[in-house]
Amino acid sequence: MLFNTKQTLKQIVTIASKELDHADLFFGHGTDNAWDEACWLVETIVKANGTEKIEAEMTVDDEVLRQLQMTLDKRIKEKVPLAYLLNEAWFAGQPYYVNDKVIIPRSPIAELIKNRFMPLLKCDPGLILDLCCGSGCIGLASLMEFPNAKVVLADLSEEALQVASVNAEKHHLGHRSIIRHSDLFNSLEDMKGSFDLIICNPPYVGETEYKSLPAEYKHEPAIALLSEQNGLKLPIDILRSSADYLSTNGILILEVGNSWALLMDSYPDAPFLWLDFERGGEGVLALSYQQLRKYKF
């Protein structure tokens, strides 16, 4: 075993970081480097064993070391994203429960949420739709910024909705959340014209791109990543239907990731507003109710 009870947490993090750095791993499911991932691993497991205050020079017992070693081994040997091993991911500054039935939160939309979607929204939204919600992090994080709003968390996957429900209760937002099992808008007919804000991070990865992704992505549910037509089928379906569900002052925020160039080529005259992010990220567009009504996708 790499670790022993004489080592300080600082030493343990350094050892774990070197092991992660030397392994053939992809970082992009919560961190972007080995050091941050080692810190996340150690802090989470130490706190889970009853230690509230973490200090660099403290030591831990054999059971904690065993858990650290086991988790590190699985991360390296099986290339499982650390978020799944810890059942935790951070989004917009808050922790969320995750398992392998949902993709791991990493959307640049978090930055929009923390900025309260300024200057896109004319006023605070009353009803928000988090479509293809997965863990529910986008919709729930939005509720934290808009205390008078409610959210509909909608997804095709019943297992994803179970995770979203756990997170709604975790953050004490269950009373402001409506859980809906829906294939895009199919089960939301009763809510036409209701949403002031629709936010969607749908599957948008084409088959060719999916095959080239690092091994870590293959642990995520394919249904949450893959879309036909080189990744564009589901985004286009959403563009065609969103206006029916938006209020007259409503806004659609849609993430299409690396498929953004192909979408622009498909609709060169569309009034897409492509959003910039200080912390990195691309492929997120905004369209108003009026623009979606006027332009026929």
N, C-alpha and C positions, 0 to 999 in steps of 0.2 A: 504494500500500500504506500502511496506517495506521502501520506500525511501521518503525523504522530502528535501526541498530546503535549509535546514540548514546543511545538511550533506556534507562533502567534498568528492571528488572523491575517496580518499583513504578509507574513511569510507564506501562508496557505494560498492567499490570493495570487501572489507572485508565481508560485509553483503551478497553480491551476491555469493561470494566464499563459505561461510558457507551453504547457501541454496543449491548450486550445490553439495557440498560435502555430505550433508545429504540425498540427493535424490538418487534414485536407477538408476544411470546413467552410461553409458560407455563413457570413454574419449579415443579417438583414431582417430578422424576425424579433426585433426588440432592441438590439444593439448593432453596431457596425464594426466592432473590434473585439479582440480577445480579452483585453484588460477589463473593459466594461462588463463583458459577459461573465468573467470570473468574479467580479465584485457582486454582480446580481445573484449569481449562484450561491456564493458564500453568505451574503447578507440574508437572503431569503430563507435558506435552510437553518441558519443559526437562530433567526428570529422565530421560525416555526417551532423550534425546540425550547421556546420560553425565554429567550434573552431579548429584552426590549432595547437596551442600550448597547450598541456595537462600538467597540474600541479596538484600534489597530493592534495594540499589544496584548489583548486578551487571548486566552487559550480556551479550547473546548474539549469535551470528553470524547471517548471512543465511539459512542453511538452517533454523534454528529459527524465525526470524521468518516464513519462508515457510510452514512447517507451522502456526504459530499463525494466520496470516491465512487459510489455506485452511480450517482447522477452524472458525474464527469465521464465515467466510462461509457455510459449509454449515449451521451451527447457525441462522444468521439467515434465510437465503434459503429453506432447505428445512424448517426447524423440526424437524430431527432432534434428539432428546435427546442431550445431550453425552455421556452414558454410552455410547451406541452409537458415537459418533465416537472416543471414547478406548478403547473396549472395556474399560471399567472401571466398577464401581459399588461403593460402600461399604455394608456392612451389619454392624450390631453391632460397629463398630470395625475391620472387616477388609475388604480389597479383594477383589473377585470379578471374574473374567472374565465379560463379557456380550457378546452380539451380538443381532441383531434376531430371533432364534429364541426368545428368552425375554423375559418382562417384566422391567423394571428393578426391582431390589429396593428396596422403600420401606415394607414392612409395619411397623406398630407392634409386631408380635410380637417384633421385635428387643429391645425393652425387657423383655419377659417373659423372654427368653433370658438377658439380662445379669443379671436378678434370679433366675435359676435356677428360674423358675416358682413361686417362693415366693408364698403358702403352699399352692399347689394340690396339689403332689406330696407324698405321704407319705414317699417315699424316692427316692433317685436312680434314674432309669430305667436298665434294662439294654438294652432294645431300643426304638428310636424309629422312627416312620414319618413321613417328610416326604412327604405325599401331594400330588400336583400340584406337584412340587418345582421345576420350572423350572430356574433356575440352581443349585439345591441349597443356596442360602445359609442357609435356615432350618435344615435338618437338619445341615449342616456347622457352623454357628455353635453349635448345641446340643451337638455333640460336643466342642467346645472348652470348654464349661462342665461337661461330664460325661465325664471322661477314661476312665471304665470302660465307657462305653456304646458301642453300635454303632447305625448308622442304615441304614434302607432308604430310598433315594431313588427314588420312583416317579412316573412321568409317562406320559401318552398319547403325547407327542411324542418321537420318537427323536432329533430334533435338539436338543431341550431336554436330554435325557439325555446327549448328547455334551458339552454345556456343563457339566452337573453333574459329569461325570467329570473334565473339565479342572480344575474347582475342587477336587474331592476330592484330586487329585494336587498341585495348587498349594499346598494347605494340609497336605500330607503326611497325609491322612486316608483314602487309598484302601484301606488294610488294615482300616479300621473301617467301610467303606461298602459297601453292596450296591445295585447299580443294577438296577432292575426296570422293564421296559416294561409298563405296566398302565393300562387304562381304569378309573379309580378303583380298586376292590378286585378287579377281575375276574381278575387274574393273581397274586393274593396268597392264594389258597385254602390253600396249604400253611402259611400263617403265622397262621391263625386263633387267637385267644387269646394271641398272643405279645407284643403291643406294650404297654409301660407308658405310652407317650405317643404319641399321634397328633396331629400338627400339620398343618393344611391351610389354605392360602391358595388356594382354587379360583377358577375363573371365576365371577363373581357379578354381572356387569353386564348389565342388560337392554338390549334393542335400542334403546329410546327414549333411555335414558341414554347409550348408546354414541354415538349420532348427535350428541349435544350436547357430547361431550368435546372438549377442545382438540386442535389438529392433532398435537401431539407424541404423543398416545396412538395415533394411527392408524399410527405407525411400529412399534408393538408388535404381536405376533401376536394376531389377533382370537380365535383359539382359546383363548388364555390369559386372555381378558377376558370373553367373551360366554357367557351361560347363558340358556336358555329360561325361560319362566314368569316374566318380569320379573326375571330374574337368580337365581331361587330353585331351579331344577330340580336343578342339581348339588349345592348345599348340602343340599337335602332328601335327595337320594340318599345323601349322606355320613352324614347324621344317622340314616338308616334302617339303615345297614350297619355303622357303627363299632363297636357293642357286640360284634359277632361277632369282631372282630380285637383288641380290648383285653383285657389281663389283668384280673383281678378288681379290682385296685387302680388300673387305668388311667384316664387322663384324655384327653379330646378337646379340643383347642384349634382352633376353627374361625373363620376370618375371613369375614365377609359384607359388610363395608363399608357402603355406603349402603343396602343391602338389609335392614338390621337391623330397621327399623320394619315393613316388609312381612312379614318372617319372624315377628315378634311378633304381628302381626295374624292371621297364618295359624295360629299355635299359641299362643293367649293363655294357656293353662294350662301351657305347657312350663316346666321349671325352669331356664331359661337363666340363667347367671351372666355378666352383661356386664362386661367388664373395663375399668378406668380406666387411663389412661396419663398420666404426668407430662409427657411430651414431645409430647403430642397424638396424636390417632387415636381411632377408634371402630369399632364393628361387629365386635368380637372376643368370642366367647363361650367358656365352658368348661362341659363336662358330664362327669360321672363315668360309669364303667362301669355302676354301679347305676342312675343316673338314666336312662341310655340304654336299659337293659333294662326299666325300669319304665314309661317313657313311650313310647307307640307313635306314631311320626311317620307 
